Each structure stands twice: as C-alpha cells, then as structure tokens.
C-alpha cells in the first residue's frame, strides 16, 4: 500500500538559506518531526537556471542537497516555480509577466512559451528525483500573471480574467511538454488557483463566497481545454494532478485587504469549496485524478490569542480534508515565520500581504529560536509524531 502523503508543509528553504544562512536541508528535520510526509519546495526557474538551457551549478548543488535529504527522510517533494524567462525584446527578462498573447510564429509571446518549455525540460532533466512539478502559482491573480512591464509601468492595465486564463492554458501545455520530454515518470500539477475576486484580478460575482473562485477558475480552465481552440483537448497533455489554494476566509462581507484577518472556523462550507472544485474535475472527465491543496494556513500576526484559536482551526481544516478521497496532500503554509529576516531588512510591513504574511509559520523565525508554535504542536498531535520539536529547533539554530 502506498504511503500516505496527506500531511504536508511548504517553505522556500533554499531562499531562507541564502537570506539567513540556515542549513536548508537540515530544516527538513522539522518537516519530518511534525510527522509530515510531503514538502512543497520553491524551485524557481530563474534562480536555478542561468538561461532556459543552462543550470547554475551552485544553485543545483543547493537544491540537490535538499532533495537528497528529503529522499533520506522519505518526504515526497513537489517542486514549484512561479518565475520564468522572457525573450529579448521584452521590457523584463524574468518574472511573472508575459507579452500580449500572439500565436504568430516567432512572436515574443511564442518565444516566451518556447523558452518556458525548454526551461522545464532543463529543470526536469536536472532534478529527476522530483516526482511532482507544480508549474505555476495563482495565475488567476494579477500579482502572479500580468503584462510585460506591468509592475514597473502602468499597473492599472492588467490582463483581464479571461486573458490570464487563455495564457495559463498555453503556459501549462508548454510546461508539461517540456517536463514530459525530460522525465516521463514525473507528474505535472496544474497551476494553483486561489480566490478570484475582481480586486485581485478575477471576475467571479461578488455575491458568492470568495473561495468558490477556485471552482470558478477551474471550470474556465477546463472549458478552454475542451473547446478545441487550444493545443489539445486531452487534459493529460496539460496536467496529471490538480492543485488549488483553499485558504479559510469569512463568508461575511470583507475587503480583499482583510481576508486573512477575518476568517471563520472551517466547516461544511469550507468542504463545499473543495468539493465544488472536484465536481468541476468530474464534469470534464478528470474525477480519477488527485488534488494537491498546495497552500492553506492561518496567520495570527503575532497575537497569542489568535495563535491558539487558529491552531484549533487548523486541526478542523485537516480533519475535513483528510476525509476527502480526492485530496492527496494538504501543504500547510508555511513552516517558518519570517519576521526577523524582514525586520532586519526594514520591509516587514511591506511584505506581500503586509504583516499577515509574516506570521503564517508553524515555527518561530530561525533568528528567534525556531521553536514550535501552537499550530505545529496541533498538527504533530494529529500525525502522531513523538519528535521533540523544541529540541530540533534548538539544534538547528545552534548549528545555523
């Protein structure tokens, strides 16, 4: 019987190694200590490759050491990149941007797609030990898929919701093609949609609970694939597994800026968000495929009362999710707080999401001792792990 990979956690450990000098591979001991058997690793194309065909030896060595440690601990790795290269002639050379969609041979857009395919071929060739590749992140939001030069020029002119999904279909097809050329044994995961509110770049009606945006987006994605107007009508040519981000939000009226600070206790409605996404999969003939919930978690902004409350919420969310037969893994977001690193850089309040983004961690920042927080202890109780998380944290920080 295949080992359960339900309990997972995500963290950009290699980036933390570069920023804070931690031993990224050693920090997987925290993942194992929690009792988690899956890990989502930030493996950005533009940080690992010098160009679409050329791996950077130093970056490859860092990631290989991390992946070797994961294999030794029997932790399944999902490698995720939401950065890519852009061709000469674009304003940018890397980022979350694309030129305007133009399928004319030789266009900047087609060059970008071909570079994406080659990049993923190189990534999957370089890291054959990665069995799951998540080829994009929240492409239904303006922050993660926008026009070339968007962030540096006119942010009032993003791609429309439909333009983003047209581009997302193209990018998924080319990314999957590159991975399959390199490693037929690797599984390709769809980009992971999140909520789809107009303020963030979506077009779901605002009278629906925001997390139905996942199903809303997936339906638009599937309908494009099945339309016959894109590269293939076979969803297997785009992805083997689905991914989405079912954060727990409130069903009460709330602004986009307040979403992570105004959450309800996970209940039947939270299950309904996920079941709706799975029903979309079934509608288009993919009911046999699994789903990775590649991000979901809670931020307490450093408030001890909230920390305890959200530990209970995290348990209820996991209890619901582990009864859903289509869910392969729920990756808790994220392993570590990052307040010390950002405070030292003077940008804590300017992080994406503001202060909310800083306090998703299951453990305190490495510079604050890397000690288990309430959510870590609650998850460990669910997994049944008996590891001394506090001792692991002390060992890691003393040796960092």
Secondary structure in CASP SS format (residue, H / E / C, confidence):
PFRMAT SS
TARGET T0000
AUTHOR 0000-0000-0000
METHOD secondary structure of the structure
MODEL  1
X C 1.00
X C 1.00
X C 1.00
X C 1.00
X C 1.00
X C 1.00
X E 1.00
X E 1.00
X E 1.00
X E 1.00
X C 1.00
X C 1.00
X H 1.00
X H 1.00
X H 1.00
X H 1.00
X H 1.00
X H 1.00
X H 1.00
X H 1.00
X C 1.00
X C 1.00
X C 1.00
X C 1.00
X C 1.00
X C 1.00
X C 1.00
X H 1.00
X H 1.00
X H 1.00
X H 1.00
X H 1.00
X H 1.00
X H 1.00
X C 1.00
X C 1.00
X C 1.00
X E 1.00
X E 1.00
X E 1.00
X E 1.00
X E 1.00
X C 1.00
X C 1.00
X H 1.00
X H 1.00
X H 1.00
X H 1.00
X E 1.00
X E 1.00
X E 1.00
X C 1.00
X C 1.00
X E 1.00
X E 1.00
X C 1.00
X H 1.00
X H 1.00
X H 1.00
X H 1.00
X H 1.00
X H 1.00
X H 1.00
X H 1.00
X H 1.00
X H 1.00
X H 1.00
X H 1.00
X H 1.00
X H 1.00
X H 1.00
X H 1.00
X C 1.00
X C 1.00
X C 1.00
X E 1.00
X E 1.00
X E 1.00
X E 1.00
X E 1.00
X C 1.00
X C 1.00
X C 1.00
X E 1.00
X E 1.00
X C 1.00
X C 1.00
X C 1.00
X C 1.00
X C 1.00
X C 1.00
X C 1.00
X C 1.00
X E 1.00
X E 1.00
X C 1.00
X E 1.00
X E 1.00
X C 1.00
X C 1.00
X C 1.00
X C 1.00
X C 1.00
X C 1.00
X C 1.00
X C 1.00
X C 1.00
X H 1.00
X H 1.00
X H 1.00
X H 1.00
X H 1.00
X H 1.00
X H 1.00
X H 1.00
X H 1.00
X H 1.00
X H 1.00
X H 1.00
X H 1.00
X H 1.00
X H 1.00
X H 1.00
X H 1.00
X H 1.00
X H 1.00
X C 1.00
X C 1.00
X C 1.00
X C 1.00
X C 1.00
X E 1.00
X E 1.00
X E 1.00
X C 1.00
X C 1.00
X E 1.00
X C 1.00
X C 1.00
X C 1.00
X C 1.00
X C 1.00
X C 1.00
X C 1.00
X C 1.00
X E 1.00
X E 1.00
X C 1.00
X C 1.00
X C 1.00
X C 1.00
X C 1.00
X C 1.00
X C 1.00
X C 1.00
X C 1.00
X C 1.00
X C 1.00
X C 1.00
X C 1.00
X H 1.00
X H 1.00
X H 1.00
X H 1.00
X H 1.00
X H 1.00
X H 1.00
X H 1.00
X H 1.00
X H 1.00
X H 1.00
X H 1.00
X H 1.00
X H 1.00
X H 1.00
X H 1.00
X H 1.00
X H 1.00
X H 1.00
X H 1.00
X H 1.00
X H 1.00
X C 1.00
X C 1.00
X C 1.00
X C 1.00
X E 1.00
X E 1.00
X E 1.00
X C 1.00
X C 1.00
X E 1.00
X E 1.00
X C 1.00
X C 1.00
X C 1.00
X C 1.00
X H 1.00
X H 1.00
X H 1.00
X C 1.00
X C 1.00
X C 1.00
X C 1.00
X C 1.00
X C 1.00
X C 1.00
X C 1.00
X C 1.00
X H 1.00
X H 1.00
X H 1.00
X H 1.00
X H 1.00
X H 1.00
X H 1.00
X H 1.00
X H 1.00
X H 1.00
X H 1.00
X H 1.00
X H 1.00
X H 1.00
X H 1.00
X H 1.00
X H 1.00
X C 1.00
X C 1.00
X C 1.00
X C 1.00
X C 1.00
X C 1.00
X C 1.00
X C 1.00
X H 1.00
X H 1.00
X H 1.00
X C 1.00
X C 1.00
X C 1.00
X E 1.00
X E 1.00
X E 1.00
X E 1.00
X C 1.00
X C 1.00
X C 1.00
X C 1.00
X C 1.00
X C 1.00
X C 1.00
X C 1.00
X C 1.00
X C 1.00
X C 1.00
X H 1.00
X H 1.00
X H 1.00
X H 1.00
X H 1.00
X H 1.00
X C 1.00
X C 1.00
X C 1.00
X C 1.00
X C 1.00
X C 1.00
X H 1.00
X H 1.00
X H 1.00
X H 1.00
X H 1.00
X H 1.00
X H 1.00
X H 1.00
X H 1.00
X H 1.00
X H 1.00
X H 1.00
X H 1.00
X H 1.00
X H 1.00
X H 1.00
X C 1.00
X C 1.00
X C 1.00
X C 1.00
X C 1.00
X C 1.00
X C 1.00
X E 1.00
X E 1.00
X E 1.00
X E 1.00
X E 1.00
X E 1.00
X C 1.00
X C 1.00
X C 1.00
X C 1.00
X C 1.00
X C 1.00
X C 1.00
X H 1.00
X H 1.00
X H 1.00
X H 1.00
X H 1.00
X H 1.00
X H 1.00
X H 1.00
X H 1.00
X H 1.00
X H 1.00
X H 1.00
X H 1.00
X H 1.00
X H 1.00
X H 1.00
X H 1.00
X H 1.00
X C 1.00
X C 1.00
X C 1.00
X C 1.00
X C 1.00
X E 1.00
X E 1.00
X E 1.00
X E 1.00
X E 1.00
X E 1.00
X E 1.00
X C 1.00
X C 1.00
X E 1.00
X C 1.00
X C 1.00
X H 1.00
X H 1.00
X H 1.00
X H 1.00
X H 1.00
X H 1.00
X H 1.00
X C 1.00
X C 1.00
X H 1.00
X H 1.00
X H 1.00
X C 1.00
X C 1.00
X C 1.00
X C 1.00
X H 1.00
X H 1.00
X H 1.00
X H 1.00
X C 1.00
X C 1.00
X C 1.00
X C 1.00
X E 1.00
X C 1.00
X C 1.00
X H 1.00
X H 1.00
X H 1.00
X C 1.00
X C 1.00
X C 1.00
X E 1.00
X C 1.00
X H 1.00
X H 1.00
X H 1.00
X H 1.00
X H 1.00
X H 1.00
X H 1.00
X H 1.00
X H 1.00
X H 1.00
X C 1.00
X C 1.00
X C 1.00
X C 1.00
X C 1.00
X H 1.00
X H 1.00
X H 1.00
X H 1.00
X H 1.00
X H 1.00
X H 1.00
X H 1.00
X H 1.00
X H 1.00
X C 1.00
X C 1.00
END
